[in-house]
Amino acid sequence: MKAVDINQTIFIPVVDETHGGVTVEMKMTVGEFFRKFCKGFEPQIVEALPVEWLYKKREQMIDAAQNTPEQAIACVLWMWQKEQEAR
């Protein structure tokens, strides 16, 4: 599975036939796009850990290399939850 930031800004090219086929861009979020153009479709929204955040935490955990993979995963998930609670 791949995740998409539903709040990401996108630009949609739109051809305006009333002005001779001029192409303009609509600026909206991915979520707004789904609501406007995909009536009735509800994308599955899940909490996701940003890859950049994981890389940063991995570097911080290099010193803890003696941990098992299970312990490292549990630790990273715990750190993510604590960081989210602090926001």
Sequence and secondary structure as in RCSB ss.txt:
>XXXX:A:sequence
MKAVDINQTIFIPVVDETHGGVTVEMKMTVGEFFRKFCKGFEPQIVEALPVEWLYKKREQMIDAAQNTPEQAIAC
VLWMWQKEQEAR
>XXXX:A:secstr
     TT EEEEEEEEGGGTSEEEEEEEEHHHHHHHHSTT          HHHHHHHHHHTGGGTTS HHHHHHH
HHHHHHHHHHH 
